[in-house]
């Protein structure tokens, strides 16, 4: 065993000496800098799948139509080979509600600020699968008036934002599939607040930038 260890040590020293001879210092430095990089940005764009609102009041439909999605920027710090943590900011344009017998509930858009975390699965390929979770606060705005029929002045409050799902990374490109919820309360004139959460599955693609 001792002879084996000594042999491996000798080979390591010899390999290092040889590498210095065949690779100039100017070429070694960029490699070391890249290897030491532990922070990156993920710019991504996503579309909503199977989105719905809470019904809020009797007679309102919870289903949606048209397109909803988001644009997000997330900054991560690499903790180790498996864990990355960071902060995110997104602009989310939610889908329109379906109308039912000229009755339509409140719609809104959101800007969440959130913590994000990823658990990466180490593989022997260029594909890195991961689990991902977001948790933060959603600033809800641009609310529409309820219609039952005729417009009724309506407001929307801010609330919790969270998401959980999985994804994969390949050559700096990412693909996420997340279940996400923006919590909100809405109230019409003369009535109490009611839950008006926006739930959906989000499919998004992104690109990673080192910094």
C-alpha positions, 0 to 999 in steps of 0.5 A, a space after each residue: 500500500 505504501 509503495 502504491 501511495 508513493 507511486 501515485 504521489 510521484 505520478 501526480 508531481 510529474 504530471 503537474 510539472 509536465 502540465 506547467 511545461 506544455 501550458 503557459 501561465 497565460 493559458 492556465 489563469 483563465 481555466 483557474 478563474 472559470 473553475 473558481 466562479 461560484 456565482 451566476 445569473 439565470 434569465 428565463 421566460 415561462 408560460 402558464 399551463 392549466 392556470 386558474 383563479 379562486 372563484 372569489 364570489 359565487 357565480 365567478 368562473 375559476 378557469 382561464 383563457 388566453 396566455 399567461 407567463 413571466 419574465 424572471 432574473 435569478 442570481 445564484 451562489 454555488 454552495 457546493 456541488 449540489 446546492 445553489 441558493 439565490 434571489 429572484 425577481 419576476 414580472 408575471 402577467 396572469 391569464 384572463 378569467 373565463 366569463 360565465 353569463 356576463 359574470 367575471 371575477 377579478 384579474 391581476 398581474 404580479 411582481 414577486 421578490 423571492 428566495 430560490 434554491 436548487 438541489 443539483 443531481 450530479 451525473 456523468 453527462 452534460 445534463 444536470 437535473 435539479 429540484 427547485 423551490 421559490 419562496 417570497 412576496 408577491 406585489 399584485 397590481 393592475 387589477 380588473 373590475 369584477 363584472 356581474 353584469 356591469 362593472 363593480 369597483 374591485 381592489 387586490 392585495 399583495 400576498 405570499 408567492 411560492 413555487 416548487 418543481 424540477 428542471 434540468 441544465 444543458 450547456 448553460 440552458 435551463 428548462 423548469 417545470 414548476 407549480 406556482 401560486 400567487 396569493 391575493 385577497 380581493 374585495 368589491 365595494 361594500 364586501 369583505 376580502 375574499 381569497 383570489 389566488 392564482 395557481 398554475 404550472 409554469 414551463 420556462 426556459 432560461 440561460 445562465 450567465 457567470 459573473 
